[in-house]
Amino acid sequence: MIVTNKNFFMEKWLVERLEHLKKAVNKKWDAVILIDGIEGSGKSTLASTIAYYLNPNYSVENIVFTPKQFIEAVESAKVGDVIHWDEFALAGMSADAITKIQKTIVKKTVTIRKKRLYIILVIPFIFQLKDYFCVRSRFLLHTYTPDGVTRGYMKYYNYDAKKILYFKGRKLWNYSVCNYNKRGTFRNVEGLFFNEDDYQKKKDEAIKSIDFENDKEHKWKLQRDKLIFDSGKSTSYICKLLDLNQTTVDRIKKAIRQDVKNQ
C-alpha cells in the first residue's frame, strides 16, 4: 500500500505492526526494532522507510553511528522521535564494541521511555547481539536477496519467532531453524528523506571518530600493561594506582607472559 505524504510503498502487514507499535509506545513500552541482513541487501533503506512512517520529521539528524552520537540524540530528542542507529559502524566491530553499544541503549532506557522514542538498530546479523538485548526488542526484519543480485526483500519475525531464531540458530548463524511470520518487499527510497551527501559526510566523520577512539584505547592499554609488567612495583601498589583488584592484575601479567612466550 502507498503511505505518507511521500507516497512510498509499504506492505500492509508492516503498516499494521507499526501502528500497533505506536500504541505501545504511547503506553511507554520499549520500541526497539532490529533490522539485519547481508551487506548491500537494503537494511538502511528499509530502516529509513520505517523511521519516516513512525515520524515524518525523520531526517539525517536522526541517524547515528556511534555511542556518543546516540547519547546526544537521546538527550536532544523530542517526544516520539526516531533514532536510527546505522549498521556501517557495527560491521567490522569486535564483540566488545557491540556490547558497548547495547549497554549504551540500556543505560538510556528511562529517558527513551519517558520521551517515547523509537529505536531502529541496523546490524549485520542478529546473532551478534547479547541474549537480553535480543529478547527485549520488538521484532526482527531480515533483508535478503533471492538471487544474489536483486534487493528489496524481507522476512518478518515477531517477538516469539525472533527468540526461537536467536537461541536455536546462533551456534551456526543459521536462519533456517525457525519459520518467519511474514515475507514481503520494500522499495528503494534513496534521497527521499534526506540528502545523501549529508548522510555520507556524517558517516565519514563518524568513521574518523571511531578510529581515534580505538587508537586511544589501544594506546592506554599498552601503557597500562607496560606499567604492570615492567615497572617493578608491587602488586598492591599497582592495584591502588590503577584502581584494579589483585585478580585482574595477576590475569594481565599472565596474559603478557604468554604473549612474550609465544613471540
C-alpha positions in Angstrom: 0.0 0.0 0.0 1.1 3.6 -0.6 1.7 5.6 2.6 2.5 9.1 4.0 2.8 12.3 2.1 6.0 10.9 0.4 3.8 8.3 -1.4 6.1 5.3 -0.9 5.1 1.6 -0.8 4.9 -0.4 2.4 3.5 -3.8 3.0 0.1 -3.7 4.6 1.1 -6.2 7.3 4.1 -4.0 8.2 1.9 -0.9 8.5 -0.4 -2.8 10.9 2.5 -3.8 13.1 3.9 -0.3 13.2 0.5 1.1 14.1 0.4 -1.4 17.0 3.9 -0.3 18.0 2.8 3.4 18.1 0.0 2.4 20.6 2.6 0.5 22.7 5.0 3.4 22.8 2.2 5.8 23.9 1.9 3.5 26.9 5.7 3.8 27.5 6.7 0.3 26.3 10.1 -0.2 24.7 10.2 0.2 20.9 13.4 -1.4 19.7 13.3 -2.7 16.1 16.0 -4.9 14.7 16.9 -5.0 11.0 19.6 -7.4 9.8 20.9 -8.9 6.6 24.0 -9.2 4.4 25.9 -6.2 3.3 24.1 -4.3 0.4 20.7 -6.0 0.9 18.9 -2.7 1.8 18.9 -2.7 5.6 19.4 1.1 5.9 16.9 1.8 3.1 14.3 -0.3 5.0 15.2 1.4 8.3 14.6 4.9 6.7 11.3 3.8 5.3 10.1 2.6 8.8 11.6 5.7 10.5 9.8 8.1 8.3 6.5 6.3 8.7 6.8 6.4 12.5 7.7 10.1 12.5 7.6 12.3 9.4 10.2 14.6 11.0 12.8 12.0 10.4 16.0 13.3 8.7 19.7 12.7 8.6 19.8 14.2 12.1 18.0 11.1 13.4 20.8 8.8 12.1 23.6 7.9 14.5 26.7 5.8 14.1 28.5 5.8 17.5 27.6 5.5 21.2 28.4 9.2 21.7 26.1 10.3 18.9 23.4 8.0 20.2 23.5 9.6 23.7 23.5 13.1 22.2 20.5 12.1 20.0 18.5 10.7 23.0 19.2 13.8 25.1 18.1 16.2 22.4 15.2 14.2 21.1 11.6 15.3 21.2 8.7 13.1 22.3 8.0 10.5 19.6 11.3 10.9 17.7 13.0 8.0 15.9 16.7 7.2 16.4 18.2 5.1 13.6 21.5 3.5 14.5 23.1 2.7 11.2 24.9 -0.6 10.5 28.1 0.5 8.9 29.9 1.1 12.2 28.9 -2.3 13.6 30.0 -4.4 10.6 33.7 -4.7 11.5 33.4 -4.1 15.2 34.5 -6.6 17.9 32.1 -8.3 20.2 33.2 -5.9 23.0 32.3 -2.9 20.8 28.8 -4.3 20.1 28.3 -5.0 23.8 29.2 -1.4 24.5 26.5 -0.2 22.0 23.9 -2.4 23.7 24.9 -1.1 27.1 24.6 2.4 25.9 21.0 1.9 24.8 20.1 0.1 28.0 21.6 2.9 30.1 19.3 5.4 28.4 16.2 3.3 28.7 14.5 5.5 31.2 14.9 8.6 29.0 13.8 6.6 25.9 10.6 5.5 27.6 9.9 9.0 29.0 10.3 10.6 25.6 8.5 7.6 23.9 11.3 7.2 21.4 11.6 4.6 18.7 15.0 2.9 18.3 15.8 1.2 15.0 19.1 -0.8 15.2 20.5 -1.9 11.9 23.1 -4.8 12.3 24.7 -7.4 10.0 23.4 -10.4 12.0 21.1 -10.8 14.9 23.4 -13.5 16.3 25.9 -10.7 17.2 23.7 -9.4 19.9 23.6 -10.5 23.6 20.6 -12.6 24.9 19.0 -9.8 26.9 19.0 -7.2 24.2 17.8 -9.6 21.6 14.9 -10.7 23.7 13.8 -7.2 24.7 13.5 -6.0 21.1 10.0 -5.9 19.5 10.6 -7.8 16.2 13.2 -8.5 13.5 13.2 -7.7 9.8 15.7 -9.8 7.9 16.6 -8.4 4.5 17.9 -10.8 1.8 18.4 -11.3 -1.9 16.8 -14.3 -3.6 19.4 -14.4 -6.5 22.5 -12.5 -5.2 21.5 -9.5 -7.4 18.0 -8.3 -6.6 17.4 -6.1 -3.5 14.2 -5.2 -1.6 13.2 -8.5 0.0 12.5 -9.0 3.7 11.3 -11.6 6.2 9.4 -10.7 9.4 10.0 -12.5 12.7 7.6 -11.5 15.5 8.7 -11.4 19.2 8.4 -15.2 19.8 9.8 -16.3 16.4 12.8 -13.9 16.9 13.7 -15.6 20.2 13.5 -19.1 18.7 15.6 -18.0 15.7 18.2 -16.4 18.0 18.6 -19.2 20.6 18.4 -22.1 18.1 20.3 -20.6 15.2 23.1 -18.7 16.9 25.6 -21.6 17.1 25.9 -21.9 13.3 24.3 -18.5 12.5 21.5 -20.4 10.8 18.3 -18.7 9.8 16.6 -21.9 8.6 16.0 -23.1 12.2 12.8 -21.1 12.5 9.9 -20.2 10.2 9.3 -16.5 9.6 5.9 -15.0 10.2 5.6 -12.8 7.1 7.5 -12.1 3.9 7.4 -9.1 1.7 9.2 -6.4 -0.3 10.3 -2.8 0.1 11.3 -0.1 -2.3 14.4 2.0 -2.9 13.8 5.4 -1.2 17.3 6.8 -1.6 17.2 10.6 -1.5 13.6 10.7 -0.5 14.0 11.6 3.2 17.4 13.4 3.3 20.3 14.5 1.1 22.7 11.5 0.5 25.7 13.8 0.6 24.8 14.9 4.1 24.4 11.3 5.1 27.8 10.4 3.7 29.5 13.4 5.4 28.1 12.4 8.8 29.1 8.8 8.2 32.7 9.7 7.3 33.1 11.9 10.3 31.8 9.0 12.5 34.4 6.7 11.0 37.2 9.1 11.9 36.0 9.4 15.4 35.7 5.7 15.9 39.3 5.1 14.6 40.5 7.8 17.0 38.7 6.3 20.0 40.0 2.8 19.2 43.6 4.1 18.8 43.4 6.0 22.1 42.0 2.9 23.9 44.7 0.7 22.4 47.4 3.1 23.4 46.1 3.3 27.0 46.0 -0.4 27.3 49.6 -0.7 26.2 50.7 1.9 28.7 48.8 0.1 31.4 50.3 -3.3 30.6 53.8 -1.8 30.5 53.3 -0.3 33.9 52.0 -3.5 35.4 54.7 -5.8 33.9 57.8 -3.6 33.6 57.6 -1.1 36.5 58.9 -3.3 39.2 56.3 -2.0 41.5 54.4 -4.3 43.9 51.0 -5.7 43.0 49.4 -3.8 45.9 50.9 -0.5 44.7 49.7 -1.2 41.1 46.2 -2.1 42.4 45.9 1.1 44.3 47.4 3.2 41.5 45.1 1.8 38.7 42.1 1.0 40.9 42.2 -2.7 40.0 41.9 -5.8 42.1 44.7 -8.3 42.5 42.9 -10.9 40.4 42.8 -8.5 37.4 46.4 -7.5 37.8 47.5 -11.2 38.0 45.4 -12.0 34.9 47.0 -9.2 32.9 50.5 -10.3 34.0 49.8 -13.9 33.0 48.5 -12.8 29.6 51.6 -10.7 29.0 53.9 -13.6 29.9 52.0 -15.8 27.5 52.4 -13.2 24.7 56.1 -13.0 25.3 56.4 -16.7 25.3 54.5 -17.0 22.0 56.7 -14.4 20.4 
